[in-house]
């Protein structure tokens, strides 16, 4: 499972960099940082969600989705919005 997730994440990052070069666009350091923290939180959530389900702890799994997964998604959306608004302004 983690091999597949690693390939998907690598392909997404490679696609993002390819699109940025193609459209002559760059991200600021804090957009990269916010996006990386959000992605790490999301991957941490996925790992712990499936680990908790494997140990037959559905309440702990759902709490991980809420406590760690939701802020990770919010950080990814924030990074995207910062970049989109800066691109729209330019």
PDB file of N, CA, C and O in Angstrom:
ATOM      1  N   UNK A   1       0.826  -1.194   0.000  1.00  0.00           N
ATOM      2  CA  UNK A   1       0.000   0.000   0.000  1.00  0.00           C
ATOM      3  C   UNK A   1       0.872   1.260   0.000  1.00  0.00           C
ATOM      4  O   UNK A   1       0.599   2.208  -0.737  1.00  0.00           O
ATOM      5  N   UNK A   2       1.909   1.265   0.820  1.00  0.00           N
ATOM      6  CA  UNK A   2       2.725   2.472   0.915  1.00  0.00           C
ATOM      7  C   UNK A   2       3.569   2.699  -0.331  1.00  0.00           C
ATOM      8  O   UNK A   2       3.892   3.839  -0.663  1.00  0.00           O
ATOM      9  N   UNK A   3       3.922   1.634  -1.012  1.00  0.00           N
ATOM     10  CA  UNK A   3       4.633   1.787  -2.276  1.00  0.00           C
ATOM     11  C   UNK A   3       3.759   2.523  -3.284  1.00  0.00           C
ATOM     12  O   UNK A   3       4.231   3.420  -3.983  1.00  0.00           O
ATOM     13  N   UNK A   4       2.494   2.146  -3.359  1.00  0.00           N
ATOM     14  CA  UNK A   4       1.543   2.784  -4.270  1.00  0.00           C
ATOM     15  C   UNK A   4       1.315   4.240  -3.882  1.00  0.00           C
ATOM     16  O   UNK A   4       1.273   5.112  -4.750  1.00  0.00           O
ATOM     17  N   UNK A   5       1.168   4.510  -2.591  1.00  0.00           N
ATOM     18  CA  UNK A   5       0.968   5.892  -2.132  1.00  0.00           C
ATOM     19  C   UNK A   5       2.203   6.730  -2.444  1.00  0.00           C
ATOM     20  O   UNK A   5       2.078   7.887  -2.846  1.00  0.00           O
ATOM     21  N   UNK A   6       3.391   6.161  -2.264  1.00  0.00           N
ATOM     22  CA  UNK A   6       4.624   6.874  -2.575  1.00  0.00           C
ATOM     23  C   UNK A   6       4.727   7.214  -4.057  1.00  0.00           C
ATOM     24  O   UNK A   6       5.142   8.314  -4.424  1.00  0.00           O
ATOM     25  N   UNK A   7       4.348   6.270  -4.898  1.00  0.00           N
ATOM     26  CA  UNK A   7       4.372   6.529  -6.343  1.00  0.00           C
ATOM     27  C   UNK A   7       3.364   7.614  -6.705  1.00  0.00           C
ATOM     28  O   UNK A   7       3.668   8.493  -7.511  1.00  0.00           O
ATOM     29  N   UNK A   8       2.165   7.563  -6.120  1.00  0.00           N
ATOM     30  CA  UNK A   8       1.144   8.584  -6.398  1.00  0.00           C
ATOM     31  C   UNK A   8       1.587   9.972  -5.938  1.00  0.00           C
ATOM     32  O   UNK A   8       1.424  10.951  -6.667  1.00  0.00           O
ATOM     33  N   UNK A   9       2.141  10.056  -4.742  1.00  0.00           N
ATOM     34  CA  UNK A   9       2.601  11.354  -4.230  1.00  0.00           C
ATOM     35  C   UNK A   9       3.743  11.881  -5.089  1.00  0.00           C
ATOM     36  O   UNK A   9       3.772  13.066  -5.420  1.00  0.00           O
ATOM     37  N   UNK A  10       4.675  11.020  -5.449  1.00  0.00           N
ATOM     38  CA  UNK A  10       5.776  11.437  -6.315  1.00  0.00           C
ATOM     39  C   UNK A  10       5.289  11.919  -7.676  1.00  0.00           C
ATOM     40  O   UNK A  10       5.784  12.915  -8.202  1.00  0.00           O
ATOM     41  N   UNK A  11       4.322  11.212  -8.243  1.00  0.00           N
ATOM     42  CA  UNK A  11       3.767  11.616  -9.538  1.00  0.00           C
ATOM     43  C   UNK A  11       3.024  12.944  -9.432  1.00  0.00           C
ATOM     44  O   UNK A  11       3.107  13.774 -10.337  1.00  0.00           O
ATOM     45  N   UNK A  12       2.301  13.149  -8.336  1.00  0.00           N
ATOM     46  CA  UNK A  12       1.595  14.421  -8.148  1.00  0.00           C
ATOM     47  C   UNK A  12       2.565  15.593  -8.002  1.00  0.00           C
ATOM     48  O   UNK A  12       2.341  16.661  -8.573  1.00  0.00           O
ATOM     49  N   UNK A  13       3.634  15.397  -7.244  1.00  0.00           N
ATOM     50  CA  UNK A  13       4.622  16.465  -7.073  1.00  0.00           C
ATOM     51  C   UNK A  13       5.337  16.734  -8.396  1.00  0.00           C
ATOM     52  O   UNK A  13       5.564  17.890  -8.755  1.00  0.00           O
ATOM     53  N   UNK A  14       5.690  15.681  -9.116  1.00  0.00           N
ATOM     54  CA  UNK A  14       6.321  15.847 -10.422  1.00  0.00           C
ATOM     55  C   UNK A  14       5.391  16.569 -11.391  1.00  0.00           C
ATOM     56  O   UNK A  14       5.834  17.441 -12.139  1.00  0.00           O
ATOM     57  N   UNK A  15       4.106  16.214 -11.385  1.00  0.00           N
ATOM     58  CA  UNK A  15       3.133  16.895 -12.243  1.00  0.00           C
ATOM     59  C   UNK A  15       2.972  18.360 -11.875  1.00  0.00           C
ATOM     60  O   UNK A  15       2.842  19.215 -12.750  1.00  0.00           O
ATOM     61  N   UNK A  16       2.981  18.651 -10.575  1.00  0.00           N
ATOM     62  CA  UNK A  16       2.883  20.041 -10.131  1.00  0.00           C
ATOM     63  C   UNK A  16       4.079  20.857 -10.613  1.00  0.00           C
ATOM     64  O   UNK A  16       3.916  21.970 -11.115  1.00  0.00           O
ATOM     65  N   UNK A  17       5.266  20.307 -10.461  1.00  0.00           N
ATOM     66  CA  UNK A  17       6.464  21.023 -10.905  1.00  0.00           C
ATOM     67  C   UNK A  17       6.464  21.187 -12.416  1.00  0.00           C
ATOM     68  O   UNK A  17       6.856  22.239 -12.921  1.00  0.00           O
ATOM     69  N   UNK A  18       6.029  20.162 -13.148  1.00  0.00           N
ATOM     70  CA  UNK A  18       5.972  20.245 -14.606  1.00  0.00           C
ATOM     71  C   UNK A  18       4.988  21.336 -15.043  1.00  0.00           C
ATOM     72  O   UNK A  18       5.290  22.118 -15.944  1.00  0.00           O
ATOM     73  N   UNK A  19       3.813  21.389 -14.407  1.00  0.00           N
ATOM     74  CA  UNK A  19       2.829  22.418 -14.750  1.00  0.00           C
ATOM     75  C   UNK A  19       3.325  23.820 -14.403  1.00  0.00           C
ATOM     76  O   UNK A  19       3.072  24.778 -15.134  1.00  0.00           O
ATOM     77  N   UNK A  20       4.030  23.926 -13.286  1.00  0.00           N
ATOM     78  CA  UNK A  20       4.558  25.238 -12.896  1.00  0.00           C
ATOM     79  C   UNK A  20       5.585  25.738 -13.910  1.00  0.00           C
ATOM     80  O   UNK A  20       5.592  26.919 -14.257  1.00  0.00           O
ATOM     81  N   UNK A  21       6.451  24.845 -14.385  1.00  0.00           N
ATOM     82  CA  UNK A  21       7.437  25.253 -15.397  1.00  0.00           C
ATOM     83  C   UNK A  21       6.773  25.565 -16.728  1.00  0.00           C
ATOM     84  O   UNK A  21       7.181  26.486 -17.436  1.00  0.00           O
ATOM     85  N   UNK A  22       5.754  24.799 -17.061  1.00  0.00           N
ATOM     86  CA  UNK A  22       5.064  24.994 -18.339  1.00  0.00           C
ATOM     87  C   UNK A  22       4.339  26.333 -18.392  1.00  0.00           C
ATOM     88  O   UNK A  22       4.325  26.994 -19.430  1.00  0.00           O
ATOM     89  N   UNK A  23       3.738  26.733 -17.274  1.00  0.00           N
ATOM     90  CA  UNK A  23       2.987  27.984 -17.226  1.00  0.00           C
ATOM     91  C   UNK A  23       3.788  29.132 -16.626  1.00  0.00           C
ATOM     92  O   UNK A  23       3.240  30.197 -16.342  1.00  0.00           O
ATOM     93  N   UNK A  24       5.097  28.911 -16.432  1.00  0.00           N
ATOM     94  CA  UNK A  24       5.999  29.938 -15.916  1.00  0.00           C
ATOM     95  C   UNK A  24       5.458  30.528 -14.608  1.00  0.00           C
ATOM     96  O   UNK A  24       5.293  31.742 -14.484  1.00  0.00           O
ATOM     97  N   UNK A  25       5.190  29.658 -13.646  1.00  0.00           N
ATOM     98  CA  UNK A  25       4.616  30.041 -12.363  1.00  0.00           C
ATOM     99  C   UNK A  25       5.485  29.471 -11.250  1.00  0.00           C
ATOM    100  O   UNK A  25       6.052  28.387 -11.395  1.00  0.00           O
ATOM    101  N   UNK A  26       5.591  30.186 -10.156  1.00  0.00           N
ATOM    102  CA  UNK A  26       6.370  29.684  -9.026  1.00  0.00           C
ATOM    103  C   UNK A  26       5.599  29.873  -7.731  1.00  0.00           C
ATOM    104  O   UNK A  26       4.741  30.749  -7.621  1.00  0.00           O
ATOM    105  N   UNK A  27       5.916  29.042  -6.761  1.00  0.00           N
ATOM    106  CA  UNK A  27       5.318  29.139  -5.440  1.00  0.00           C
ATOM    107  C   UNK A  27       6.311  29.791  -4.489  1.00  0.00           C
ATOM    108  O   UNK A  27       7.523  29.633  -4.638  1.00  0.00           O
ATOM    109  N   UNK A  28       5.794  30.521  -3.518  1.00  0.00           N
ATOM    110  CA  UNK A  28       6.669  31.111  -2.509  1.00  0.00           C
ATOM    111  C   UNK A  28       7.045  30.042  -1.493  1.00  0.00           C
ATOM    112  O   UNK A  28       6.451  28.964  -1.471  1.00  0.00           O
ATOM    113  N   UNK A  29       8.020  30.338  -0.662  1.00  0.00           N
ATOM    114  CA  UNK A  29       8.517  29.345   0.287  1.00  0.00           C
ATOM    115  C   UNK A  29       7.435  28.941   1.287  1.00  0.00           C
ATOM    116  O   UNK A  29       7.361  27.777   1.682  1.00  0.00           O
ATOM    117  N   UNK A  30       6.600  29.887   1.696  1.00  0.00           N
ATOM    118  CA  UNK A  30       5.586  29.549   2.696  1.00  0.00           C
ATOM    119  C   UNK A  30       4.445  28.743   2.077  1.00  0.00           C
ATOM    120  O   UNK A  30       3.794  27.973   2.783  1.00  0.00           O
ATOM    121  N   UNK A  31       4.188  28.898   0.791  1.00  0.00           N
ATOM    122  CA  UNK A  31       3.188  28.050   0.135  1.00  0.00           C
ATOM    123  C   UNK A  31       3.687  26.608   0.055  1.00  0.00           C
ATOM    124  O   UNK A  31       2.922  25.668   0.266  1.00  0.00           O
ATOM    125  N   UNK A  32       4.977  26.441  -0.252  1.00  0.00           N
ATOM    126  CA  UNK A  32       5.575  25.107  -0.252  1.00  0.00           C
ATOM    127  C   UNK A  32       5.515  24.497   1.145  1.00  0.00           C
ATOM    128  O   UNK A  32       5.171  23.326   1.299  1.00  0.00           O
ATOM    129  N   UNK A  33       5.854  25.300   2.171  1.00  0.00           N
ATOM    130  CA  UNK A  33       5.880  24.805   3.540  1.00  0.00           C
ATOM    131  C   UNK A  33       4.485  24.388   4.019  1.00  0.00           C
ATOM    132  O   UNK A  33       4.317  23.311   4.591  1.00  0.00           O
ATOM    133  N   UNK A  34       3.498  25.239   3.782  1.00  0.00           N
ATOM    134  CA  UNK A  34       2.132  24.920   4.196  1.00  0.00           C
ATOM    135  C   UNK A  34       1.635  23.669   3.470  1.00  0.00           C
ATOM    136  O   UNK A  34       1.007  22.804   4.080  1.00  0.00           O
ATOM    137  N   UNK A  35       1.911  23.575   2.185  1.00  0.00           N
ATOM    138  CA  UNK A  35       1.505  22.401   1.417  1.00  0.00           C
ATOM    139  C   UNK A  35       2.195  21.131   1.892  1.00  0.00           C
ATOM    140  O   UNK A  35       1.561  20.079   1.975  1.00  0.00           O
ATOM    141  N   UNK A  36       3.488  21.211   2.205  1.00  0.00           N
ATOM    142  CA  UNK A  36       4.225  20.036   2.667  1.00  0.00           C
ATOM    143  C   UNK A  36       3.722  19.574   4.029  1.00  0.00           C
ATOM    144  O   UNK A  36       3.569  18.374   4.257  1.00  0.00           O
ATOM    145  N   UNK A  37       3.464  20.509   4.933  1.00  0.00           N
ATOM    146  CA  UNK A  37       2.935  20.140   6.256  1.00  0.00           C
ATOM    147  C   UNK A  37       1.551  19.511   6.105  1.00  0.00           C
ATOM    148  O   UNK A  37       1.251  18.514   6.762  1.00  0.00           O
ATOM    149  N   UNK A  38       0.708  20.083   5.248  1.00  0.00           N
ATOM    150  CA  UNK A  38      -0.618  19.511   5.009  1.00  0.00           C
ATOM    151  C   UNK A  38      -0.539  18.112   4.427  1.00  0.00           C
ATOM    152  O   UNK A  38      -1.298  17.228   4.824  1.00  0.00           O
ATOM    153  N   UNK A  39       0.376  17.906   3.486  1.00  0.00           N
ATOM    154  CA  UNK A  39       0.535  16.584   2.872  1.00  0.00           C
ATOM    155  C   UNK A  39       1.043  15.567   3.887  1.00  0.00           C
ATOM    156  O   UNK A  39       0.563  14.434   3.922  1.00  0.00           O
ATOM    157  N   UNK A  40       2.008  15.961   4.711  1.00  0.00           N
ATOM    158  CA  UNK A  40       2.514  15.053   5.739  1.00  0.00           C
ATOM    159  C   UNK A  40       1.427  14.696   6.751  1.00  0.00           C
ATOM    160  O   UNK A  40       1.325  13.548   7.182  1.00  0.00           O
ATOM    161  N   UNK A  41       0.621  15.678   7.124  1.00  0.00           N
ATOM    162  CA  UNK A  41      -0.481  15.397   8.050  1.00  0.00           C
ATOM    163  C   UNK A  41      -1.487  14.434   7.426  1.00  0.00           C
ATOM    164  O   UNK A  41      -2.015  13.551   8.102  1.00  0.00           O
ATOM    165  N   UNK A  42      -1.743  14.609   6.149  1.00  0.00           N
ATOM    166  CA  UNK A  42      -2.690  13.731   5.462  1.00  0.00           C
ATOM    167  C   UNK A  42      -2.149  12.301   5.358  1.00  0.00           C
ATOM    168  O   UNK A  42      -2.894  11.343   5.567  1.00  0.00           O
ATOM    169  N   UNK A  43      -0.864  12.152   5.039  1.00  0.00           N
ATOM    170  CA  UNK A  43      -0.262  10.820   4.969  1.00  0.00           C
ATOM    171  C   UNK A  43      -0.217  10.167   6.354  1.00  0.00           C
ATOM    172  O   UNK A  43      -0.439   8.963   6.477  1.00  0.00           O
ATOM    173  N   UNK A  44       0.068  10.949   7.386  1.00  0.00           N
ATOM    174  CA  UNK A  44       0.059  10.451   8.760  1.00  0.00           C
ATOM    175  C   UNK A  44      -1.336   9.970   9.140  1.00  0.00           C
ATOM    176  O   UNK A  44      -1.491   8.948   9.808  1.00  0.00           O
ATOM    177  N   UNK A  45      -2.333  10.707   8.714  1.00  0.00           N
ATOM    178  CA  UNK A  45      -3.718  10.324   8.999  1.00  0.00           C
ATOM    179  C   UNK A  45      -4.076   9.010   8.314  1.00  0.00           C
ATOM    180  O   UNK A  45      -4.691   8.137   8.926  1.00  0.00           O
ATOM    181  N   UNK A  46      -3.699   8.868   7.059  1.00  0.00           N
ATOM    182  CA  UNK A  46      -4.008   7.636   6.320  1.00  0.00           C
ATOM    183  C   UNK A  46      -3.366   6.435   7.004  1.00  0.00           C
ATOM    184  O   UNK A  46      -4.006   5.397   7.174  1.00  0.00           O
ATOM    185  N   UNK A  47      -2.111   6.575   7.393  1.00  0.00           N
ATOM    186  CA  UNK A  47      -1.404   5.470   8.041  1.00  0.00           C
ATOM    187  C   UNK A  47      -2.080   5.088   9.348  1.00  0.00           C
ATOM    188  O   UNK A  47      -2.313   3.906   9.603  1.00  0.00           O
ATOM    189  N   UNK A  48      -2.393   6.064  10.169  1.00  0.00           N
ATOM    190  CA  UNK A  48      -2.996   5.773  11.462  1.00  0.00           C
ATOM    191  C   UNK A  48      -4.449   5.330  11.346  1.00  0.00           C
ATOM    192  O   UNK A  48      -4.925   4.549  12.170  1.00  0.00           O
ATOM    193  N   UNK A  49      -5.154   5.816  10.339  1.00  0.00           N
ATOM    194  CA  UNK A  49      -6.536   5.378  10.124  1.00  0.00           C
ATOM    195  C   UNK A  49      -6.585   3.885   9.839  1.00  0.00           C
ATOM    196  O   UNK A  49      -7.328   3.143  10.480  1.00  0.00           O
ATOM    197  N   UNK A  50      -5.786   3.457   8.872  1.00  0.00           N
ATOM    198  CA  UNK A  50      -5.798   2.034   8.526  1.00  0.00           C
ATOM    199  C   UNK A  50      -5.187   1.178   9.625  1.00  0.00           C
ATOM    200  O   UNK A  50      -5.605   0.038   9.824  1.00  0.00           O
ATOM    201  N   UNK A  51      -4.199   1.716  10.344  1.00  0.00           N
ATOM    202  CA  UNK A  51      -3.640   0.980  11.477  1.00  0.00           C
ATOM    203  C   UNK A  51      -4.652   0.791  12.588  1.00  0.00           C
ATOM    204  O   UNK A  51      -4.729  -0.283  13.185  1.00  0.00           O
ATOM    205  N   UNK A  52      -5.424   1.821  12.871  1.00  0.00           N
ATOM    206  CA  UNK A  52      -6.452   1.707  13.913  1.00  0.00           C
ATOM    207  C   UNK A  52      -7.569   0.762  13.493  1.00  0.00           C
ATOM    208  O   UNK A  52      -8.089   0.008  14.315  1.00  0.00           O
ATOM    209  N   UNK A  53      -7.938   0.800  12.222  1.00  0.00           N
ATOM    210  CA  UNK A  53      -8.955  -0.150  11.755  1.00  0.00           C
ATOM    211  C   UNK A  53      -8.448  -1.585  11.810  1.00  0.00           C
ATOM    212  O   UNK A  53      -9.216  -2.499  12.109  1.00  0.00           O
ATOM    213  N   UNK A  54      -7.166  -1.793  11.527  1.00  0.00           N
ATOM    214  CA  UNK A  54      -6.602  -3.134  11.591  1.00  0.00           C
ATOM    215  C   UNK A  54      -6.598  -3.666  13.023  1.00  0.00           C
ATOM    216  O   UNK A  54      -6.694  -4.873  13.245  1.00  0.00           O
ATOM    217  N   UNK A  55      -6.487  -2.761  13.985  1.00  0.00           N
ATOM    218  CA  UNK A  55      -6.518  -3.161  15.389  1.00  0.00           C
ATOM    219  C   UNK A  55      -7.931  -3.118  15.964  1.00  0.00           C
ATOM    220  O   UNK A  55      -8.111  -3.195  17.179  1.00  0.00           O
ATOM    221  N   UNK A  56      -8.919  -2.998  15.107  1.00  0.00           N
ATOM    222  CA  UNK A  56     -10.334  -2.987  15.467  1.00  0.00           C
ATOM    223  C   UNK A  56     -10.629  -1.879  16.483  1.00  0.00           C
ATOM    224  O   UNK A  56     -11.242  -2.110  17.525  1.00  0.00           O
ATOM    225  N   UNK A  57     -10.177  -0.688  16.148  1.00  0.00           N
ATOM    226  CA  UNK A  57     -10.444   0.507  16.953  1.00  0.00           C
ATOM    227  C   UNK A  57     -11.078   1.574  16.047  1.00  0.00           C
ATOM    228  O   UNK A  57     -10.414   2.548  15.693  1.00  0.00           O
ATOM    229  N   UNK A  58     -12.344   1.404  15.671  1.00  0.00           N
ATOM    230  CA  UNK A  58     -12.948   2.344  14.722  1.00  0.00           C
ATOM    231  C   UNK A  58     -13.121   3.752  15.294  1.00  0.00           C
ATOM    232  O   UNK A  58     -13.072   4.725  14.540  1.00  0.00           O
ATOM    233  N   UNK A  59     -13.319   3.882  16.598  1.00  0.00           N
ATOM    234  CA  UNK A  59     -13.470   5.211  17.175  1.00  0.00           C
ATOM    235  C   UNK A  59     -12.150   5.981  17.094  1.00  0.00           C
ATOM    236  O   UNK A  59     -12.147   7.171  16.777  1.00  0.00           O
ATOM    237  N   UNK A  60     -11.047   5.322  17.374  1.00  0.00           N
ATOM    238  CA  UNK A  60      -9.736   5.970  17.261  1.00  0.00           C
ATOM    239  C   UNK A  60      -9.450   6.341  15.804  1.00  0.00           C
ATOM    240  O   UNK A  60      -8.888   7.400  15.527  1.00  0.00           O
ATOM    241  N   UNK A  61      -9.834   5.474  14.889  1.00  0.00           N
ATOM    242  CA  UNK A  61      -9.624   5.762  13.467  1.00  0.00           C
ATOM    243  C   UNK A  61     -10.409   6.994  13.040  1.00  0.00           C
ATOM    244  O   UNK A  61      -9.890   7.854  12.329  1.00  0.00           O
ATOM    245  N   UNK A  62     -11.652   7.075  13.474  1.00  0.00           N
ATOM    246  CA  UNK A  62     -12.471   8.233  13.107  1.00  0.00           C
ATOM    247  C   UNK A  62     -11.973   9.514  13.767  1.00  0.00           C
ATOM    248  O   UNK A  62     -12.059  10.590  13.176  1.00  0.00           O
ATOM    249  N   UNK A  63     -11.458   9.408  14.976  1.00  0.00           N
ATOM    250  CA  UNK A  63     -10.904  10.589  15.643  1.00  0.00           C
ATOM    251  C   UNK A  63      -9.659  11.091  14.921  1.00  0.00           C
ATOM    252  O   UNK A  63      -9.435  12.298  14.835  1.00  0.00           O
ATOM    253  N   UNK A  64      -8.847  10.170  14.403  1.00  0.00           N
ATOM    254  CA  UNK A  64      -7.677  10.585  13.627  1.00  0.00           C
ATOM    255  C   UNK A  64      -8.100  11.330  12.375  1.00  0.00           C
ATOM    256  O   UNK A  64      -7.476  12.322  11.997  1.00  0.00           O
ATOM    257  N   UNK A  65      -9.158  10.855  11.729  1.00  0.00           N
ATOM    258  CA  UNK A  65      -9.652  11.568  10.554  1.00  0.00           C
ATOM    259  C   UNK A  65     -10.054  12.992  10.910  1.00  0.00           C
ATOM    260  O   UNK A  65      -9.784  13.926  10.155  1.00  0.00           O
ATOM    261  N   UNK A  66     -10.689  13.153  12.041  1.00  0.00           N
ATOM    262  CA  UNK A  66     -11.183  14.457  12.449  1.00  0.00           C
ATOM    263  C   UNK A  66     -10.071  15.366  12.968  1.00  0.00           C
ATOM    264  O   UNK A  66      -9.985  16.527  12.568  1.00  0.00           O
ATOM    265  N   UNK A  67      -9.228  14.855  13.845  1.00  0.00           N
ATOM    266  CA  UNK A  67      -8.252  15.689  14.546  1.00  0.00           C
ATOM    267  C   UNK A  67      -7.019  15.996  13.699  1.00  0.00           C
ATOM    268  O   UNK A  67      -6.509  17.115  13.757  1.00  0.00           O
ATOM    269  N   UNK A  68      -6.534  15.058  12.930  1.00  0.00           N
ATOM    270  CA  UNK A  68      -5.323  15.270  12.132  1.00  0.00           C
ATOM    271  C   UNK A  68      -5.648  15.430  10.650  1.00  0.00           C
ATOM    272  O   UNK A  68      -5.028  16.251   9.974  1.00  0.00           O
ATOM    273  N   UNK A  69      -6.592  14.675  10.140  1.00  0.00           N
ATOM    274  CA  UNK A  69      -6.907  14.712   8.711  1.00  0.00           C
ATOM    275  C   UNK A  69      -7.559  16.003   8.267  1.00  0.00           C
ATOM    276  O   UNK A  69      -7.193  16.558   7.231  1.00  0.00           O
ATOM    277  N   UNK A  70      -8.511  16.487   9.027  1.00  0.00           N
ATOM    278  CA  UNK A  70      -9.194  17.729   8.655  1.00  0.00           C
ATOM    279  C   UNK A  70      -8.253  18.934   8.620  1.00  0.00           C
ATOM    280  O   UNK A  70      -8.298  19.694   7.653  1.00  0.00           O
ATOM    281  N   UNK A  71      -7.404  19.145   9.626  1.00  0.00           N
ATOM    282  CA  UNK A  71      -6.442  20.247   9.516  1.00  0.00           C
ATOM    283  C   UNK A  71      -5.458  20.076   8.346  1.00  0.00           C
ATOM    284  O   UNK A  71      -5.027  21.061   7.748  1.00  0.00           O
ATOM    285  N   UNK A  72      -5.106  18.824   8.026  1.00  0.00           N
ATOM    286  CA  UNK A  72      -4.236  18.584   6.871  1.00  0.00           C
ATOM    287  C   UNK A  72      -4.895  19.019   5.573  1.00  0.00           C
ATOM    288  O   UNK A  72      -4.254  19.640   4.725  1.00  0.00           O
ATOM    289  N   UNK A  73      -6.165  18.697   5.414  1.00  0.00           N
ATOM    290  CA  UNK A  73      -6.909  19.108   4.217  1.00  0.00           C
ATOM    291  C   UNK A  73      -7.064  20.620   4.183  1.00  0.00           C
ATOM    292  O   UNK A  73      -6.975  21.230   3.117  1.00  0.00           O
ATOM    293  N   UNK A  74      -7.295  21.228   5.337  1.00  0.00           N
ATOM    294  CA  UNK A  74      -7.422  22.690   5.406  1.00  0.00           C
ATOM    295  C   UNK A  74      -6.109  23.359   5.012  1.00  0.00           C
ATOM    296  O   UNK A  74      -6.121  24.356   4.291  1.00  0.00           O
ATOM    297  N   UNK A  75      -4.980  22.828   5.471  1.00  0.00           N
ATOM    298  CA  UNK A  75      -3.684  23.403   5.096  1.00  0.00           C
ATOM    299  C   UNK A  75      -3.416  23.258   3.602  1.00  0.00           C
ATOM    300  O   UNK A  75      -2.889  24.179   2.978  1.00  0.00           O
ATOM    301  N   UNK A  76      -3.772  22.121   3.026  1.00  0.00           N
ATOM    302  CA  UNK A  76      -3.600  21.955   1.579  1.00  0.00           C
ATOM    303  C   UNK A  76      -4.476  22.936   0.803  1.00  0.00           C
ATOM    304  O   UNK A  76      -4.035  23.513  -0.191  1.00  0.00           O
ATOM    305  N   UNK A  77      -5.705  23.121   1.252  1.00  0.00           N
ATOM    306  CA  UNK A  77      -6.601  24.079   0.596  1.00  0.00           C
ATOM    307  C   UNK A  77      -6.095  25.508   0.762  1.00  0.00           C
ATOM    308  O   UNK A  77      -6.217  26.320  -0.155  1.00  0.00           O
ATOM    309  N   UNK A  78      -5.532  25.817   1.920  1.00  0.00           N
ATOM    310  CA  UNK A  78      -4.980  27.151   2.155  1.00  0.00           C
ATOM    311  C   UNK A  78      -3.799  27.429   1.231  1.00  0.00           C
ATOM    312  O   UNK A  78      -3.689  28.517   0.665  1.00  0.00           O
ATOM    313  N   UNK A  79      -2.928  26.454   1.082  1.00  0.00           N
ATOM    314  CA  UNK A  79      -1.786  26.603   0.183  1.00  0.00           C
ATOM    315  C   UNK A  79      -2.253  26.829  -1.254  1.00  0.00           C
ATOM    316  O   UNK A  79      -1.715  27.684  -1.957  1.00  0.00           O
ATOM    317  N   UNK A  80      -3.246  26.067  -1.684  1.00  0.00           N
ATOM    318  CA  UNK A  80      -3.786  26.209  -3.029  1.00  0.00           C
ATOM    319  C   UNK A  80      -4.411  27.588  -3.226  1.00  0.00           C
ATOM    320  O   UNK A  80      -4.203  28.221  -4.260  1.00  0.00           O
ATOM    321  N   UNK A  81      -5.177  28.054  -2.236  1.00  0.00           N
ATOM    322  CA  UNK A  81      -5.839  29.363  -2.351  1.00  0.00           C
ATOM    323  C   UNK A  81      -4.823  30.502  -2.367  1.00  0.00           C
ATOM    324  O   UNK A  81      -4.991  31.465  -3.116  1.00  0.00           O
ATOM    325  N   UNK A  82      -3.785  30.408  -1.563  1.00  0.00           N
ATOM    326  CA  UNK A  82      -2.747  31.440  -1.575  1.00  0.00           C
ATOM    327  C   UNK A  82      -2.103  31.543  -2.948  1.00  0.00           C
ATOM    328  O   UNK A  82      -1.901  32.642  -3.466  1.00  0.00           O
ATOM    329  N   UNK A  83      -1.784  30.409  -3.530  1.00  0.00           N
ATOM    330  CA  UNK A  83      -1.161  30.394  -4.852  1.00  0.00           C
ATOM    331  C   UNK A  83      -2.120  30.889  -5.916  1.00  0.00           C
ATOM    332  O   UNK A  83      -1.727  31.652  -6.799  1.00  0.00           O
ATOM    333  N   UNK A  84      -3.382  30.461  -5.844  1.00  0.00           N
ATOM    334  CA  UNK A  84      -4.367  30.865  -6.854  1.00  0.00           C
ATOM    335  C   UNK A  84      -4.643  32.366  -6.801  1.00  0.00           C
ATOM    336  O   UNK A  84      -4.759  33.010  -7.843  1.00  0.00           O
ATOM    337  N   UNK A  85      -4.749  32.921  -5.608  1.00  0.00           N
ATOM    338  CA  UNK A  85      -5.008  34.358  -5.493  1.00  0.00           C
ATOM    339  C   UNK A  85      -3.818  35.185  -5.946  1.00  0.00           C
ATOM    340  O   UNK A  85      -3.986  36.241  -6.557  1.00  0.00           O
ATOM    341  N   UNK A  86      -2.615  34.708  -5.649  1.00  0.00           N
ATOM    342  CA  UNK A  86      -1.423  35.436  -6.112  1.00  0.00           C
ATOM    343  C   UNK A  86      -1.315  35.382  -7.631  1.00  0.00           C
ATOM    344  O   UNK A  86      -0.913  36.361  -8.259  1.00  0.00           O
ATOM    345  N   UNK A  87      -1.669  34.247  -8.224  1.00  0.00           N
ATOM    346  CA  UNK A  87      -1.620  34.110  -9.686  1.00  0.00           C
ATOM    347  C   UNK A  87      -2.688  34.977 -10.333  1.00  0.00           C
ATOM    348  O   UNK A  87      -2.459  35.556 -11.395  1.00  0.00           O
ATOM    349  N   UNK A  88      -3.834  35.070  -9.711  1.00  0.00           N
ATOM    350  CA  UNK A  88      -4.932  35.897 -10.261  1.00  0.00           C
ATOM    351  C   UNK A  88      -4.591  37.378 -10.197  1.00  0.00           C
ATOM    352  O   UNK A  88      -4.968  38.154 -11.075  1.00  0.00           O
ATOM    353  N   UNK A  89      -3.869  37.759  -9.140  1.00  0.00           N
ATOM    354  CA  UNK A  89      -3.497  39.158  -8.961  1.00  0.00           C
ATOM    355  C   UNK A  89      -2.460  39.595 -10.006  1.00  0.00           C
ATOM    356  O   UNK A  89      -2.465  40.746 -10.441  1.00  0.00           O
ATOM    357  N   UNK A  90      -1.587  38.688 -10.400  1.00  0.00           N
ATOM    358  CA  UNK A  90      -0.501  39.021 -11.330  1.00  0.00           C
ATOM    359  C   UNK A  90      -0.926  39.049 -12.774  1.00  0.00           C
ATOM    360  O   UNK A  90      -0.108  39.315 -13.654  1.00  0.00           O
TER     361      UNK A  90
END
